[in-house]
Amino acid sequence: MAVVLQGFGAATALSSSDSLTSRKFQFGYLKSRPGFSEGSIQRARCAGKLIITNAVAANADSSTSSTASTPRLVGKGCKLVGCGSALPKLLVSNDDLAQIVETSDEWISVRTGIRNRRILSGNETLTGLAIEASRKALQMAQVEADDVDLIVMCTSTPDDIFGSAPQVQRELGCKKVPLAFDIRAACSGFVLGLTTAASYIRAYGYQNVLVIGADALSRCVDWTDRGTCILFGDAAGAVLVQASDGDENALLGYDMHSDGGGQRHLNAILKEDQTENVLSSTNGSALFPPRPSSYSCIQMNGKEVFRFAVRCVPQSVEASLEKAGLTSSDIDWLLLHQANQRIIDAVATRLQISPEHVISNLANYGNTSAASIPLALDEAVRSGKVQSGNIIATAGFGAGVTWGSAIVRWGRSFIQPED
């Protein structure tokens, strides 16, 4: 069997001894083949253009010809065709917070850029927000719920500790969806969700993947701690990622990282006082049953998180741009996780992107964790700011610590429905 690998115009033939399942097909092997460079392979991966085709010799073993003769599409492109968002009704201003903690509108806005945030109240649920945002994304994309193949819900605060994606699937009426699951990567979650969606489209042939970013960190803050309670709000956002030909590919490059050493600067860990002595000795027997456990409120070293973000985020965006074969001058919009306006401004300066090309709605909603990027994207699309074909550099960073970036091309201009 002869095998031809094609990517960005380069091609090379492999012998029959090079099994499709062997490690030779890994990245290191491709680099060694004529016509393939590290850059071209990375761009091919990101653009979904790395294709393996099988040419079966006339005398091929009949036991393998049935599978070997079928061209195998290892990857294909994807495009972003719809977005939506949802917010709780309750608006909490800086002046409102000044009634419960020692702070002021000026103190908060100068240090963070935040003036208002939305908080879940009454019968509102995070799952309900996710459903509303998803319906708007499907409507914009003109895709029926039954045509969705996968739902990825990025959240660190699900209504059910075991995950909320299946409940979103049920309420949307996605009867044919084979899979719905949660991703827990805090403020980096949505970027990770996008790359996950692209992977399922390229590897498994999925056509429509709904990526949701939703969080309610108001549940996890100490409302007597002005260092954290001023920062967070609740929201949901969603994007419909759809399979496409390679030429239409929207995920142009991405870069993802994590470092458990950063947990000491940002965490909400299991309370030790609730779990201590679970295995204390009583005549050689363990204490049973264990005490109920719970998580602490968010603990954050703001200065260290700031230093981490302004150092690592620009590096990640630059790495994604390099993989996409682009430079910062090619970016139409910079859309970062909405954590702190000082961070957004510092990253934009480092990347030499002017303020008029930076998307920010932080002042109105605060830090909505995994929801912040799709929420800001949805507003920018519906307002006409982001147009079809625009290149967007987006990046998330947060607890774990995790961080990552993606260079995407928006696929559809929003047309306001007639009344």
Secondary structure, DSSP 4 states (H G I P E B T S, - for coil): -EEEEEETTEEEEE-TTS-TTSGGGSHHHHHHSTT--HHHHHHHHHHT--EEEEE--TT--HHHHHHHTS-B----EEEEEEEEEE--SEEEEHHHHTTTSS--HHHHHHHH---EEEE--TT--HHHHHHHHHHHHHHHHT--GGG--EEEEE-SS-SSTT-SHHHHHHHHT-TT--EEEEE--GGGHHHHHHHHHHHHHHHH--SEEEEEEEEEGGGGS-TT-TTTTTTB-EEEEEEEEEEE-GGG--EEEEEEEE-GGGGGGEE-PBPHHHHTTTT-EETTEE-SSPPP--BPPPEE-HHHHHHHHHHHHHHHHHHHHHHHT--GGG-SEEEE--S-HHHHHHHHHHTT--GGGB---HHHH-B-GGGHHHHHHHHHHHTTSS-TT-EEEEEEEETTTEEEEEEEEB-----PPP-
